Amino acid sequence: MNMREQFIIKGLGGAKRLEGSIAVRGAKNGVLKALAATVLFDDEVPMTNVPDIEDVKRMRELLEALKVEPTVLKKDIAEKFRASIVLTGPVLARQGKVEFPFPGGCVLGERSIDLFLNGFRAMGASVEEGESYFTIRAEGGKLRGEHITFPLVSVTATETLMMAAVLAEGTTLLQNAALEPEIADLALYLNECGAQISGAGTPTITIVGGGLLHAGGISYNTPPDRIETGSFAILAALVGKDVTITNCNPAWVDVPLALLRQAGVDVEAGKDVIRIRAGDMPYQMVSVHTHEYPGFATDLQAPMAVFMSQCQGEGSILETIFDGRFRYVDDLALMGADIVVMSPHRVVVRGPKKLSRKNLESPDLRGGLAYILAAAVAEGTSTVDNAYLIDRGYEHIEERLAPLGLDIKREMT
Ligand code: EPZ
């Protein structure tokens, strides 16, 4: 655990200096679900392009603990990250029972689990809420296929019930499912191993239940991380002279790239590569409206706010997914940004404003990365404390940004 580490970043004071290339790692929010899916298999699942991040370590610890107590998601581990909840589906489907605590993860406002519980109930399970654990039991030890319509779009609820349905009796229909590309990617892999999932990547997913899956040596290849791709593009637009982002899928960050182009950034996208060169300054202000995929990802909202602080004019961010995702705003304002919270869902940004150094503490994973971007733009040397939160989702970020010419180091506090 790296709770007591911080990053030290020497800001470029508005200069555009970064040059070179940076490779995107495997998607956190892809591989965590694939790790959970290993419970559905009767053999080992080989995996490639797995990022070396803290949340992957926690998921592996949870899977290890299941070898001792096959129906229990250990509280002290599951409370560290939200993705722990996706394990409930596969474990319940395989064992007929699962016990789990309320999942942890970034504090982004109310993050309920009603969609999961109602989905399990619909599939014939009972839900018991104890003091520190929920206990879910499938009637007769087996889930049954059902027609489930989600009242709102949820990424992890879609994934959890899709995985649970793979071992259920009969056919499950998920309506108003999330469209995130990691979901379709996982379904493709599960199908290669014997699952019968159709429609993943569309709002209607149909799963015909069956027996345990068999990898037979076929690997799950973790797709590139969309959020890392978008964050690097924003960093390059802010302080880059000529930066190439490799091992990515530009089609998955269409909307953020369109906004950067609209602002005046020189963006060139190939099949798996993005080249960003500084465009005419100052950039023109843009506005952002977060949305489920393929809209602008809420996970890129904080990094985009830093970008907007350097644009000319007035713009706004409408956050439509979470109601507590502006915890980074106060610090950005203290650094000199003109950014004002209008409501739990809306901020207004005016720019461009020079940022100055500050000692910062990551509020959450994506907010932490935004602080690194702000520190890179600012005048003077800043620190970003609570490195663990950034390490949850970004592999050795300092070792990867330094070769581009950013002066960033990690040290114990
Ligand atoms: C996933 O979270 C991602 N996490 C998040 O990334 C991402 O921000 C989010 O999707 C939106 O794209 C993982 O994949 C592990 P939701 P998730 O359920 O699935 C409400 C990161 O930094 N809701 O799609 O938890 C919920 O409160 C993280 O990598 C219910 O009301 O998000 C929210 O308002 C942060 N009841 C909305 O749905 C439920 O039972 C959408 O959230 C479930 C969700």
Residues whose N, C-alpha, C, O or C-beta is under 5 A from the ligand:
A	BS01	EPZ	N29 A83 E110 R111 S112 I113 D114 L115 F116 V153 S154 V155 T156 A157 T298 D299 I321 F322 L365 R366
